[in-house]
Amino acid sequence: MLVDWRVGAVPREPTKIRPSVVVEDHELFPDAYPNTLVVPLTTDQGLAYPAFAERIDPGSENGAETTSWALAHHVTSVSLQRVQLTPSRITSEQLGSLRRRIGLALGLS
């Protein structure tokens, strides 16, 4: 299989800076590894397939201003050079649930 990652995606794929959740277990990769595994966040509930989306409600820890969904079925690897760290965090329960949803989306559960 070949994939054209550049153009023509329908529906349109994100091509802007957007909030995301790092879902990688930092112990799996060496510190010098140049990528990280992330899941994008969206406020568009229409993109949030219920079995694969973790609801993130606004809270003081996560910095969210509105309800958003972490899209487990959009898990991807990105270069650390494209990541801007923020103080925002989801709960450990939400991260665990999100990782289980990723497994489900990949057929591992």
Gaussian input, Z-matrix of N, CA and C with variables (Angstrom, degrees):
# hf/3-21g

backbone

0 1
 N
 C     1     B1
 C     2     B2     1     A1
 N     3     B3     2     A2     1     D1
 C     4     B4     3     A3     2     D2
 C     5     B5     4     A4     3     D3
 N     6     B6     5     A5     4     D4
 C     7     B7     6     A6     5     D5
 C     8     B8     7     A7     6     D6
 N     9     B9     8     A8     7     D7
 C    10    B10     9     A9     8     D8
 C    11    B11    10    A10     9     D9
 N    12    B12    11    A11    10    D10
 C    13    B13    12    A12    11    D11
 C    14    B14    13    A13    12    D12
 N    15    B15    14    A14    13    D13
 C    16    B16    15    A15    14    D14
 C    17    B17    16    A16    15    D15
 N    18    B18    17    A17    16    D16
 C    19    B19    18    A18    17    D17
 C    20    B20    19    A19    18    D18
 N    21    B21    20    A20    19    D19
 C    22    B22    21    A21    20    D20
 C    23    B23    22    A22    21    D21
 N    24    B24    23    A23    22    D22
 C    25    B25    24    A24    23    D23
 C    26    B26    25    A25    24    D24
 N    27    B27    26    A26    25    D25
 C    28    B28    27    A27    26    D26
 C    29    B29    28    A28    27    D27
 N    30    B30    29    A29    28    D28
 C    31    B31    30    A30    29    D29
 C    32    B32    31    A31    30    D30
 N    33    B33    32    A32    31    D31
 C    34    B34    33    A33    32    D32
 C    35    B35    34    A34    33    D33
 N    36    B36    35    A35    34    D34
 C    37    B37    36    A36    35    D35
 C    38    B38    37    A37    36    D36
 N    39    B39    38    A38    37    D37
 C    40    B40    39    A39    38    D38
 C    41    B41    40    A40    39    D39
 N    42    B42    41    A41    40    D40
 C    43    B43    42    A42    41    D41
 C    44    B44    43    A43    42    D42
 N    45    B45    44    A44    43    D43
 C    46    B46    45    A45    44    D44
 C    47    B47    46    A46    45    D45
 N    48    B48    47    A47    46    D46
 C    49    B49    48    A48    47    D47
 C    50    B50    49    A49    48    D48
 N    51    B51    50    A50    49    D49
 C    52    B52    51    A51    50    D50
 C    53    B53    52    A52    51    D51
 N    54    B54    53    A53    52    D52
 C    55    B55    54    A54    53    D53
 C    56    B56    55    A55    54    D54
 N    57    B57    56    A56    55    D55
 C    58    B58    57    A57    56    D56
 C    59    B59    58    A58    57    D57
 N    60    B60    59    A59    58    D58
 C    61    B61    60    A60    59    D59
 C    62    B62    61    A61    60    D60
 N    63    B63    62    A62    61    D61
 C    64    B64    63    A63    62    D62
 C    65    B65    64    A64    63    D63
 N    66    B66    65    A65    64    D64
 C    67    B67    66    A66    65    D65
 C    68    B68    67    A67    66    D66
 N    69    B69    68    A68    67    D67
 C    70    B70    69    A69    68    D68
 C    71    B71    70    A70    69    D69
 N    72    B72    71    A71    70    D70
 C    73    B73    72    A72    71    D71
 C    74    B74    73    A73    72    D72
 N    75    B75    74    A74    73    D73
 C    76    B76    75    A75    74    D74
 C    77    B77    76    A76    75    D75
 N    78    B78    77    A77    76    D76
 C    79    B79    78    A78    77    D77
 C    80    B80    79    A79    78    D78
 N    81    B81    80    A80    79    D79
 C    82    B82    81    A81    80    D80
 C    83    B83    82    A82    81    D81
 N    84    B84    83    A83    82    D82
 C    85    B85    84    A84    83    D83
 C    86    B86    85    A85    84    D84
 N    87    B87    86    A86    85    D85
 C    88    B88    87    A87    86    D86
 C    89    B89    88    A88    87    D87
 N    90    B90    89    A89    88    D88
 C    91    B91    90    A90    89    D89
 C    92    B92    91    A91    90    D90
 N    93    B93    92    A92    91    D91
 C    94    B94    93    A93    92    D92
 C    95    B95    94    A94    93    D93
 N    96    B96    95    A95    94    D94
 C    97    B97    96    A96    95    D95
 C    98    B98    97    A97    96    D96
 N    99    B99    98    A98    97    D97
 C   100   B100    99    A99    98    D98
 C   101   B101   100   A100    99    D99
 N   102   B102   101   A101   100   D100
 C   103   B103   102   A102   101   D101
 C   104   B104   103   A103   102   D102
 N   105   B105   104   A104   103   D103
 C   106   B106   105   A105   104   D104
 C   107   B107   106   A106   105   D105
 N   108   B108   107   A107   106   D106
 C   109   B109   108   A108   107   D107
 C   110   B110   109   A109   108   D108
 N   111   B111   110   A110   109   D109
 C   112   B112   111   A111   110   D110
 C   113   B113   112   A112   111   D111
 N   114   B114   113   A113   112   D112
 C   115   B115   114   A114   113   D113
 C   116   B116   115   A115   114   D114
 N   117   B117   116   A116   115   D115
 C   118   B118   117   A117   116   D116
 C   119   B119   118   A118   117   D117
 N   120   B120   119   A119   118   D118
 C   121   B121   120   A120   119   D119
 C   122   B122   121   A121   120   D120
 N   123   B123   122   A122   121   D121
 C   124   B124   123   A123   122   D122
 C   125   B125   124   A124   123   D123
 N   126   B126   125   A125   124   D124
 C   127   B127   126   A126   125   D125
 C   128   B128   127   A127   126   D126
 N   129   B129   128   A128   127   D127
 C   130   B130   129   A129   128   D128
 C   131   B131   130   A130   129   D129
 N   132   B132   131   A131   130   D130
 C   133   B133   132   A132   131   D131
 C   134   B134   133   A133   132   D132
 N   135   B135   134   A134   133   D133
 C   136   B136   135   A135   134   D134
 C   137   B137   136   A136   135   D135
 N   138   B138   137   A137   136   D136
 C   139   B139   138   A138   137   D137
 C   140   B140   139   A139   138   D138
 N   141   B141   140   A140   139   D139
 C   142   B142   141   A141   140   D140
 C   143   B143   142   A142   141   D141
 N   144   B144   143   A143   142   D142
 C   145   B145   144   A144   143   D143
 C   146   B146   145   A145   144   D144
 N   147   B147   146   A146   145   D145
 C   148   B148   147   A147   146   D146
 C   149   B149   148   A148   147   D147
 N   150   B150   149   A149   148   D148
 C   151   B151   150   A150   149   D149
 C   152   B152   151   A151   150   D150
 N   153   B153   152   A152   151   D151
 C   154   B154   153   A153   152   D152
 C   155   B155   154   A154   153   D153
 N   156   B156   155   A155   154   D154
 C   157   B157   156   A156   155   D155
 C   158   B158   157   A157   156   D156
 N   159   B159   158   A158   157   D157
 C   160   B160   159   A159   158   D158
 C   161   B161   160   A160   159   D159
 N   162   B162   161   A161   160   D160
 C   163   B163   162   A162   161   D161
 C   164   B164   163   A163   162   D162
 N   165   B165   164   A164   163   D163
 C   166   B166   165   A165   164   D164
 C   167   B167   166   A166   165   D165
 N   168   B168   167   A167   166   D166
 C   169   B169   168   A168   167   D167
 C   170   B170   169   A169   168   D168
 N   171   B171   170   A170   169   D169
 C   172   B172   171   A171   170   D170
 C   173   B173   172   A172   171   D171
 N   174   B174   173   A173   172   D172
 C   175   B175   174   A174   173   D173
 C   176   B176   175   A175   174   D174
 N   177   B177   176   A176   175   D175
 C   178   B178   177   A177   176   D176
 C   179   B179   178   A178   177   D177
 N   180   B180   179   A179   178   D178
 C   181   B181   180   A180   179   D179
 C   182   B182   181   A181   180   D180
 N   183   B183   182   A182   181   D181
 C   184   B184   183   A183   182   D182
 C   185   B185   184   A184   183   D183
 N   186   B186   185   A185   184   D184
 C   187   B187   186   A186   185   D185
 C   188   B188   187   A187   186   D186
 N   189   B189   188   A188   187   D187
 C   190   B190   189   A189   188   D188
 C   191   B191   190   A190   189   D189
 N   192   B192   191   A191   190   D190
 C   193   B193   192   A192   191   D191
 C   194   B194   193   A193   192   D192
 N   195   B195   194   A194   193   D193
 C   196   B196   195   A195   194   D194
 C   197   B197   196   A196   195   D195
 N   198   B198   197   A197   196   D196
 C   199   B199   198   A198   197   D197
 C   200   B200   199   A199   198   D198
 N   201   B201   200   A200   199   D199
 C   202   B202   201   A201   200   D200
 C   203   B203   202   A202   201   D201
 N   204   B204   203   A203   202   D202
 C   205   B205   204   A204   203   D203
 C   206   B206   205   A205   204   D204
 N   207   B207   206   A206   205   D205
 C   208   B208   207   A207   206   D206
 C   209   B209   208   A208   207   D207
 N   210   B210   209   A209   208   D208
 C   211   B211   210   A210   209   D209
 C   212   B212   211   A211   210   D210
 N   213   B213   212   A212   211   D211
 C   214   B214   213   A213   212   D212
 C   215   B215   214   A214   213   D213
 N   216   B216   215   A215   214   D214
 C   217   B217   216   A216   215   D215
 C   218   B218   217   A217   216   D216
 N   219   B219   218   A218   217   D217
 C   220   B220   219   A219   218   D218
 C   221   B221   220   A220   219   D219
 N   222   B222   221   A221   220   D220
 C   223   B223   222   A222   221   D221
 C   224   B224   223   A223   222   D222
 N   225   B225   224   A224   223   D223
 C   226   B226   225   A225   224   D224
 C   227   B227   226   A226   225   D225
 N   228   B228   227   A227   226   D226
 C   229   B229   228   A228   227   D227
 C   230   B230   229   A229   228   D228
 N   231   B231   230   A230   229   D229
 C   232   B232   231   A231   230   D230
 C   233   B233   232   A232   231   D231
 N   234   B234   233   A233   232   D232
 C   235   B235   234   A234   233   D233
 C   236   B236   235   A235   234   D234
 N   237   B237   236   A236   235   D235
 C   238   B238   237   A237   236   D236
 C   239   B239   238   A238   237   D237
 N   240   B240   239   A239   238   D238
 C   241   B241   240   A240   239   D239
 C   242   B242   241   A241   240   D240
 N   243   B243   242   A242   241   D241
 C   244   B244   243   A243   242   D242
 C   245   B245   244   A244   243   D243
 N   246   B246   245   A245   244   D244
 C   247   B247   246   A246   245   D245
 C   248   B248   247   A247   246   D246
 N   249   B249   248   A248   247   D247
 C   250   B250   249   A249   248   D248
 C   251   B251   250   A250   249   D249
 N   252   B252   251   A251   250   D250
 C   253   B253   252   A252   251   D251
 C   254   B254   253   A253   252   D252
 N   255   B255   254   A254   253   D253
 C   256   B256   255   A255   254   D254
 C   257   B257   256   A256   255   D255
 N   258   B258   257   A257   256   D256
 C   259   B259   258   A258   257   D257
 C   260   B260   259   A259   258   D258
 N   261   B261   260   A260   259   D259
 C   262   B262   261   A261   260   D260
 C   263   B263   262   A262   261   D261
 N   264   B264   263   A263   262   D262
 C   265   B265   264   A264   263   D263
 C   266   B266   265   A265   264   D264
 N   267   B267   266   A266   265   D265
 C   268   B268   267   A267   266   D266
 C   269   B269   268   A268   267   D267
 N   270   B270   269   A269   268   D268
 C   271   B271   270   A270   269   D269
 C   272   B272   271   A271   270   D270
 N   273   B273   272   A272   271   D271
 C   274   B274   273   A273   272   D272
 C   275   B275   274   A274   273   D273
 N   276   B276   275   A275   274   D274
 C   277   B277   276   A276   275   D275
 C   278   B278   277   A277   276   D276
 N   279   B279   278   A278   277   D277
 C   280   B280   279   A279   278   D278
 C   281   B281   280   A280   279   D279
 N   282   B282   281   A281   280   D280
 C   283   B283   282   A282   281   D281
 C   284   B284   283   A283   282   D282
 N   285   B285   284   A284   283   D283
 C   286   B286   285   A285   284   D284
 C   287   B287   286   A286   285   D285
 N   288   B288   287   A287   286   D286
 C   289   B289   288   A288   287   D287
 C   290   B290   289   A289   288   D288
 N   291   B291   290   A290   289   D289
 C   292   B292   291   A291   290   D290
 C   293   B293   292   A292   291   D291
 N   294   B294   293   A293   292   D292
 C   295   B295   294   A294   293   D293
 C   296   B296   295   A295   294   D294
 N   297   B297   296   A296   295   D295
 C   298   B298   297   A297   296   D296
 C   299   B299   298   A298   297   D297
 N   300   B300   299   A299   298   D298
 C   301   B301   300   A300   299   D299
 C   302   B302   301   A301   300   D300
 N   303   B303   302   A302   301   D301
 C   304   B304   303   A303   302   D302
 C   305   B305   304   A304   303   D303
 N   306   B306   305   A305   304   D304
 C   307   B307   306   A306   305   D305
 C   308   B308   307   A307   306   D306
 N   309   B309   308   A308   307   D307
 C   310   B310   309   A309   308   D308
 C   311   B311   310   A310   309   D309
 N   312   B312   311   A311   310   D310
 C   313   B313   312   A312   311   D311
 C   314   B314   313   A313   312   D312
 N   315   B315   314   A314   313   D313
 C   316   B316   315   A315   314   D314
 C   317   B317   316   A316   315   D315
 N   318   B318   317   A317   316   D316
 C   319   B319   318   A318   317   D317
 C   320   B320   319   A319   318   D318
 N   321   B321   320   A320   319   D319
 C   322   B322   321   A321   320   D320
 C   323   B323   322   A322   321   D321
 N   324   B324   323   A323   322   D322
 C   325   B325   324   A324   323   D323
 C   326   B326   325   A325   324   D324

   B1=1.4330
   B2=1.5165
   B3=1.3159
   B4=1.4598
   B5=1.5194
   B6=1.3208
   B7=1.4580
   B8=1.5157
   B9=1.3368
   B10=1.4600
   B11=1.5247
   B12=1.3151
   B13=1.4688
   B14=1.5248
   B15=1.3150
   B16=1.4576
   B17=1.5164
   B18=1.3218
   B19=1.4686
   B20=1.5191
   B21=1.3299
   B22=1.4428
   B23=1.5082
   B24=1.3053
   B25=1.4601
   B26=1.5274
   B27=1.3221
   B28=1.4636
   B29=1.5156
   B30=1.3399
   B31=1.4523
   B32=1.5244
   B33=1.3175
   B34=1.4560
   B35=1.5258
   B36=1.3222
   B37=1.4506
   B38=1.5267
   B39=1.3472
   B40=1.4612
   B41=1.5245
   B42=1.3148
   B43=1.4619
   B44=1.5217
   B45=1.3122
   B46=1.4567
   B47=1.5249
   B48=1.3175
   B49=1.4505
   B50=1.5203
   B51=1.3277
   B52=1.4604
   B53=1.5173
   B54=1.3341
   B55=1.4634
   B56=1.5180
   B57=1.3263
   B58=1.4608
   B59=1.5124
   B60=1.3274
   B61=1.4605
   B62=1.5225
   B63=1.3334
   B64=1.4602
   B65=1.5227
   B66=1.3335
   B67=1.4663
   B68=1.5277
   B69=1.3035
   B70=1.4639
   B71=1.5262
   B72=1.2999
   B73=1.4639
   B74=1.5239
   B75=1.3161
   B76=1.4696
   B77=1.5299
   B78=1.3135
   B79=1.4645
   B80=1.5324
   B81=1.3287
   B82=1.4634
   B83=1.5220
   B84=1.3292
   B85=1.4555
   B86=1.5323
   B87=1.3192
   B88=1.4644
   B89=1.5322
   B90=1.3176
   B91=1.4693
   B92=1.5227
   B93=1.3168
   B94=1.4610
   B95=1.5352
   B96=1.3386
   B97=1.4682
   B98=1.5284
   B99=1.3401
   B100=1.4653
   B101=1.5316
   B102=1.3078
   B103=1.4656
   B104=1.5147
   B105=1.3421
   B106=1.4583
   B107=1.5329
   B108=1.3181
   B109=1.4623
   B110=1.5236
   B111=1.3225
   B112=1.4620
   B113=1.5194
   B114=1.3357
   B115=1.4595
   B116=1.5248
   B117=1.3334
   B118=1.4616
   B119=1.5298
   B120=1.3257
   B121=1.4603
   B122=1.5128
   B123=1.3253
   B124=1.4553
   B125=1.5178
   B126=1.3202
   B127=1.4603
   B128=1.5244
   B129=1.3364
   B130=1.4670
   B131=1.5289
   B132=1.3116
   B133=1.4621
   B134=1.5230
   B135=1.3094
   B136=1.4631
   B137=1.5216
   B138=1.3278
   B139=1.4593
   B140=1.5214
   B141=1.3261
   B142=1.4666
   B143=1.5191
   B144=1.3389
   B145=1.4636
   B146=1.5250
   B147=1.3341
   B148=1.4731
   B149=1.5278
   B150=1.3187
   B151=1.4630
   B152=1.5218
   B153=1.3378
   B154=1.4597
   B155=1.5185
   B156=1.3161
   B157=1.4673
   B158=1.5260
   B159=1.3154
   B160=1.4594
   B161=1.5229
   B162=1.3260
   B163=1.4648
   B164=1.5350
   B165=1.3391
   B166=1.4560
   B167=1.5285
   B168=1.3260
   B169=1.4596
   B170=1.5202
   B171=1.3426
   B172=1.4656
   B173=1.5241
   B174=1.3201
   B175=1.4584
   B176=1.5122
   B177=1.3105
   B178=1.4642
   B179=1.5294
   B180=1.3370
   B181=1.4701
   B182=1.5215
   B183=1.3428
   B184=1.4607
   B185=1.5236
   B186=1.3254
   B187=1.4519
   B188=1.5167
   B189=1.3301
   B190=1.4694
   B191=1.5246
   B192=1.3141
   B193=1.4596
   B194=1.5187
   B195=1.3196
   B196=1.4597
   B197=1.5250
   B198=1.3164
   B199=1.4575
   B200=1.5278
   B201=1.3213
   B202=1.4562
   B203=1.5227
   B204=1.3159
   B205=1.4621
   B206=1.5189
   B207=1.3367
   B208=1.4547
   B209=1.5296
   B210=1.3138
   B211=1.4684
   B212=1.5282
   B213=1.3298
   B214=1.4702
   B215=1.5243
   B216=1.3162
   B217=1.4649
   B218=1.5298
   B219=1.3355
   B220=1.4649
   B221=1.5248
   B222=1.3330
   B223=1.4585
   B224=1.5277
   B225=1.3269
   B226=1.4615
   B227=1.5170
   B228=1.2973
   B229=1.4527
   B230=1.5223
   B231=1.3436
   B232=1.4656
   B233=1.5280
   B234=1.2998
   B235=1.4509
   B236=1.5245
   B237=1.3295
   B238=1.4594
   B239=1.5201
   B240=1.3376
   B241=1.4617
   B242=1.5237
   B243=1.3408
   B244=1.4613
   B245=1.5286
   B246=1.3335
   B247=1.4619
   B248=1.5272
   B249=1.3356
   B250=1.4555
   B251=1.5243
   B252=1.3179
   B253=1.4614
   B254=1.5213
   B255=1.3408
   B256=1.4578
   B257=1.5301
   B258=1.3146
   B259=1.4611
   B260=1.5335
   B261=1.3091
   B262=1.4616
   B263=1.5215
   B264=1.3322
   B265=1.4618
   B266=1.5273
   B267=1.3476
   B268=1.4571
   B269=1.5220
   B270=1.3220
   B271=1.4598
   B272=1.5236
   B273=1.3232
   B274=1.4665
   B275=1.5252
   B276=1.3414
   B277=1.4699
   B278=1.5181
   B279=1.3360
   B280=1.4572
   B281=1.5291
   B282=1.3351
   B283=1.4612
   B284=1.5225
   B285=1.3319
   B286=1.4626
   B287=1.5136
   B288=1.3280
   B289=1.4581
   B290=1.5236
   B291=1.3181
   B292=1.4613
   B293=1.5286
   B294=1.3203
   B295=1.4679
   B296=1.5268
   B297=1.3380
   B298=1.4701
   B299=1.5253
   B300=1.3146
   B301=1.4738
   B302=1.5267
   B303=1.3287
   B304=1.4749
   B305=1.5335
   B306=1.3395
   B307=1.4643
   B308=1.5133
   B309=1.3349
   B310=1.4657
   B311=1.5267
   B312=1.3348
   B313=1.4603
   B314=1.5266
   B315=1.3367
   B316=1.4625
   B317=1.5199
   B318=1.3417
   B319=1.4534
   B320=1.5155
   B321=1.3311
   B322=1.4590
   B323=1.5191
   B324=1.3068
   B325=1.4670
   B326=1.5082
   A1=108.70
   A2=115.38
   A3=122.56
   A4=107.31
   A5=117.42
   A6=121.82
   A7=108.97
   A8=117.38
   A9=121.97
   A10=107.26
   A11=117.06
   A12=122.77
   A13=112.00
   A14=118.18
   A15=119.55
   A16=115.00
   A17=118.32
   A18=119.89
   A19=111.69
   A20=115.30
   A21=121.73
   A22=118.42
   A23=119.08
   A24=120.05
   A25=111.22
   A26=115.77
   A27=122.08
   A28=107.04
   A29=120.50
   A30=123.82
   A31=110.95
   A32=114.59
   A33=121.58
   A34=110.67
   A35=116.82
   A36=121.93
   A37=109.97
   A38=116.69
   A39=118.73
   A40=112.29
   A41=115.69
   A42=121.34
   A43=110.06
   A44=116.36
   A45=120.37
   A46=109.06
   A47=115.82
   A48=119.93
   A49=107.23
   A50=116.22
   A51=119.65
   A52=109.59
   A53=116.34
   A54=119.18
   A55=110.74
   A56=114.33
   A57=121.45
   A58=109.21
   A59=115.31
   A60=122.00
   A61=108.01
   A62=116.84
   A63=120.86
   A64=106.74
   A65=116.27
   A66=120.93
   A67=112.33
   A68=116.35
   A69=121.63
   A70=110.50
   A71=115.65
   A72=121.52
   A73=106.11
   A74=117.03
   A75=121.02
   A76=113.24
   A77=117.96
   A78=120.98
   A79=112.60
   A80=117.64
   A81=120.35
   A82=113.25
   A83=117.15
   A84=121.05
   A85=110.02
   A86=118.11
   A87=120.07
   A88=110.51
   A89=116.27
   A90=120.96
   A91=112.51
   A92=117.50
   A93=121.31
   A94=113.07
   A95=118.18
   A96=120.50
   A97=108.76
   A98=119.20
   A99=121.36
   A100=116.20
   A101=118.15
   A102=121.32
   A103=110.92
   A104=115.67
   A105=121.26
   A106=108.27
   A107=116.31
   A108=121.92
   A109=109.11
   A110=116.29
   A111=121.43
   A112=111.21
   A113=114.04
   A114=123.00
   A115=106.15
   A116=118.34
   A117=119.70
   A118=111.64
   A119=114.84
   A120=122.12
   A121=108.82
   A122=116.05
   A123=121.33
   A124=109.44
   A125=116.07
   A126=120.47
   A127=110.51
   A128=116.79
   A129=122.50
   A130=109.52
   A131=116.76
   A132=121.14
   A133=111.63
   A134=117.74
   A135=121.41
   A136=113.37
   A137=117.96
   A138=122.18
   A139=112.20
   A140=116.21
   A141=122.21
   A142=111.01
   A143=116.32
   A144=120.67
   A145=106.75
   A146=119.14
   A147=122.06
   A148=116.47
   A149=119.15
   A150=120.51
   A151=112.60
   A152=116.59
   A153=120.89
   A154=113.85
   A155=118.51
   A156=120.91
   A157=110.36
   A158=115.70
   A159=122.31
   A160=108.28
   A161=116.13
   A162=121.15
   A163=108.87
   A164=115.69
   A165=122.47
   A166=107.40
   A167=116.08
   A168=120.29
   A169=110.05
   A170=117.63
   A171=120.29
   A172=111.64
   A173=115.50
   A174=121.19
   A175=110.57
   A176=116.42
   A177=120.08
   A178=112.30
   A179=118.85
   A180=121.19
   A181=113.29
   A182=116.76
   A183=118.43
   A184=113.70
   A185=118.43
   A186=120.76
   A187=114.64
   A188=117.44
   A189=120.24
   A190=110.92
   A191=115.73
   A192=121.50
   A193=111.73
   A194=115.88
   A195=121.83
   A196=108.27
   A197=116.84
   A198=121.06
   A199=109.68
   A200=115.56
   A201=120.37
   A202=108.92
   A203=115.52
   A204=121.82
   A205=108.91
   A206=116.19
   A207=122.64
   A208=107.05
   A209=117.16
   A210=122.90
   A211=111.15
   A212=116.25
   A213=122.22
   A214=112.00
   A215=117.96
   A216=120.73
   A217=112.43
   A218=116.93
   A219=121.58
   A220=111.54
   A221=117.35
   A222=121.00
   A223=109.24
   A224=116.11
   A225=120.48
   A226=110.32
   A227=115.12
   A228=122.36
   A229=108.10
   A230=116.48
   A231=120.51
   A232=109.48
   A233=115.39
   A234=121.53
   A235=109.63
   A236=116.80
   A237=120.79
   A238=111.81
   A239=117.44
   A240=121.07
   A241=111.73
   A242=116.98
   A243=121.01
   A244=111.97
   A245=117.73
   A246=122.42
   A247=110.16
   A248=115.56
   A249=122.16
   A250=107.09
   A251=117.41
   A252=120.82
   A253=110.82
   A254=115.18
   A255=122.37
   A256=107.88
   A257=117.86
   A258=119.62
   A259=113.19
   A260=118.23
   A261=122.37
   A262=111.16
   A263=116.12
   A264=122.33
   A265=110.16
   A266=116.24
   A267=120.04
   A268=106.73
   A269=116.96
   A270=120.15
   A271=110.21
   A272=116.78
   A273=120.46
   A274=110.52
   A275=117.35
   A276=120.42
   A277=110.56
   A278=117.34
   A279=120.71
   A280=110.72
   A281=117.09
   A282=120.49
   A283=110.81
   A284=117.32
   A285=120.30
   A286=111.88
   A287=116.44
   A288=120.76
   A289=110.80
   A290=116.75
   A291=121.12
   A292=110.80
   A293=117.22
   A294=120.61
   A295=110.96
   A296=118.10
   A297=120.75
   A298=110.25
   A299=116.97
   A300=121.09
   A301=110.87
   A302=116.76
   A303=120.08
   A304=109.24
   A305=116.34
   A306=120.16
   A307=112.22
   A308=116.03
   A309=121.13
   A310=110.64
   A311=116.43
   A312=120.44
   A313=111.78
   A314=116.62
   A315=121.04
   A316=113.09
   A317=115.81
   A318=120.39
   A319=113.39
   A320=117.25
   A321=121.31
   A322=112.12
   A323=117.58
   A324=121.62
   A325=110.97
   D1=141.33
   D2=172.08
   D3=-116.65
   D4=144.60
   D5=179.37
   D6=-126.61
   D7=127.71
   D8=173.06
   D9=-90.18
   D10=102.38
   D11=-176.21
   D12=-81.75
   D13=0.21
   D14=-169.25
   D15=-96.80
   D16=-45.73
   D17=-170.99
   D18=-141.33
   D19=165.17
   D20=167.46
   D21=82.42
   D22=9.98
   D23=-178.78
   D24=-69.77
   D25=134.16
   D26=174.97
   D27=-131.70
   D28=118.18
   D29=-0.77
   D30=-69.00
   D31=162.24
   D32=-177.34
   D33=-56.60
   D34=135.21
   D35=178.95
   D36=-92.42
   D37=155.59
   D38=-178.39
   D39=-65.11
   D40=134.43
   D41=178.41
   D42=-132.32
   D43=32.47
   D44=-178.36
   D45=-137.55
   D46=170.90
   D47=174.35
   D48=-69.26
   D49=128.62
   D50=-177.68
   D51=-145.76
   D52=154.84
   D53=177.57
   D54=-66.60
   D55=143.77
   D56=-179.11
   D57=-147.50
   D58=165.55
   D59=177.29
   D60=-116.84
   D61=127.88
   D62=173.17
   D63=-75.66
   D64=122.21
   D65=-177.05
   D66=-111.53
   D67=-3.59
   D68=-179.07
   D69=-70.01
   D70=142.98
   D71=171.45
   D72=-82.74
   D73=113.44
   D74=-174.15
   D75=-60.07
   D76=-17.62
   D77=179.99
   D78=-81.34
   D79=-11.15
   D80=-177.86
   D81=-80.33
   D82=-25.34
   D83=-174.59
   D84=-122.24
   D85=148.88
   D86=177.41
   D87=-67.70
   D88=156.84
   D89=-179.27
   D90=-57.29
   D91=-31.41
   D92=-177.54
   D93=-81.48
   D94=-3.90
   D95=-179.67
   D96=-61.99
   D97=129.09
   D98=-169.82
   D99=-84.78
   D100=0.93
   D101=-177.57
   D102=-124.62
   D103=166.79
   D104=172.95
   D105=-143.18
   D106=156.28
   D107=179.00
   D108=-94.60
   D109=128.81
   D110=-177.06
   D111=-134.52
   D112=161.35
   D113=173.25
   D114=-126.36
   D115=129.45
   D116=-179.88
   D117=-76.19
   D118=154.55
   D119=173.10
   D120=-104.24
   D121=147.44
   D122=175.30
   D123=-139.65
   D124=152.77
   D125=172.18
   D126=-98.90
   D127=-1.57
   D128=179.81
   D129=-86.25
   D130=99.41
   D131=-178.41
   D132=-60.39
   D133=-24.95
   D134=178.47
   D135=-63.67
   D136=-23.22
   D137=177.77
   D138=-88.36
   D139=-8.94
   D140=-173.55
   D141=-92.98
   D142=87.17
   D143=174.87
   D144=-64.20
   D145=119.77
   D146=-168.31
   D147=-50.02
   D148=-41.31
   D149=-177.55
   D150=-70.09
   D151=-20.37
   D152=-173.93
   D153=-116.44
   D154=12.30
   D155=-176.73
   D156=-126.05
   D157=129.17
   D158=176.54
   D159=-96.95
   D160=120.28
   D161=179.76
   D162=-73.48
   D163=131.41
   D164=178.18
   D165=-119.99
   D166=106.91
   D167=177.99
   D168=-86.37
   D169=152.69
   D170=179.52
   D171=-56.43
   D172=141.80
   D173=179.16
   D174=-162.71
   D175=166.34
   D176=-177.02
   D177=-67.66
   D178=-34.64
   D179=-179.70
   D180=-74.36
   D181=-38.00
   D182=-173.11
   D183=-89.58
   D184=-11.65
   D185=176.54
   D186=70.89
   D187=4.05
   D188=-179.08
   D189=-71.03
   D190=141.48
   D191=177.31
   D192=-99.75
   D193=-16.18
   D194=179.99
   D195=-146.14
   D196=162.44
   D197=177.49
   D198=-63.22
   D199=136.06
   D200=176.52
   D201=-137.38
   D202=170.63
   D203=-179.19
   D204=-127.60
   D205=132.85
   D206=173.57
   D207=-88.17
   D208=121.02
   D209=-171.55
   D210=-93.08
   D211=91.99
   D212=-177.11
   D213=-58.65
   D214=-33.63
   D215=-178.17
   D216=-76.51
   D217=0.62
   D218=175.69
   D219=-111.81
   D220=21.09
   D221=179.15
   D222=-57.39
   D223=138.38
   D224=-178.68
   D225=-153.20
   D226=164.37
   D227=175.15
   D228=-100.30
   D229=133.25
   D230=178.13
   D231=-130.59
   D232=152.87
   D233=176.45
   D234=-66.36
   D235=137.98
   D236=176.82
   D237=-60.88
   D238=-23.13
   D239=177.86
   D240=-66.93
   D241=-17.45
   D242=-179.51
   D243=-99.48
   D244=4.64
   D245=-175.68
   D246=-104.93
   D247=131.75
   D248=174.03
   D249=-114.41
   D250=114.36
   D251=-178.90
   D252=-70.69
   D253=146.00
   D254=175.92
   D255=-131.19
   D256=166.72
   D257=177.05
   D258=-79.08
   D259=-4.88
   D260=-176.55
   D261=-69.54
   D262=143.17
   D263=-179.32
   D264=-144.07
   D265=148.66
   D266=167.98
   D267=-97.07
   D268=168.37
   D269=-179.47
   D270=-74.53
   D271=160.84
   D272=177.13
   D273=-63.96
   D274=-32.06
   D275=176.91
   D276=-66.07
   D277=-41.80
   D278=178.45
   D279=-65.10
   D280=-41.16
   D281=178.48
   D282=-63.28
   D283=-43.10
   D284=177.34
   D285=-61.36
   D286=-43.66
   D287=178.50
   D288=-64.23
   D289=-40.50
   D290=179.73
   D291=-64.28
   D292=-41.87
   D293=177.71
   D294=-64.08
   D295=-37.58
   D296=176.57
   D297=-65.18
   D298=-38.92
   D299=178.43
   D300=-65.50
   D301=-37.09
   D302=175.75
   D303=-61.51
   D304=-45.71
   D305=177.55
   D306=-58.17
   D307=-41.81
   D308=177.59
   D309=-62.41
   D310=-44.85
   D311=-179.01
   D312=-64.16
   D313=-28.77
   D314=179.83
   D315=-91.17
   D316=0.00
   D317=179.79
   D318=77.51
   D319=22.77
   D320=-178.95
   D321=-94.06
   D322=-11.68
   D323=-177.79
   D324=-111.70

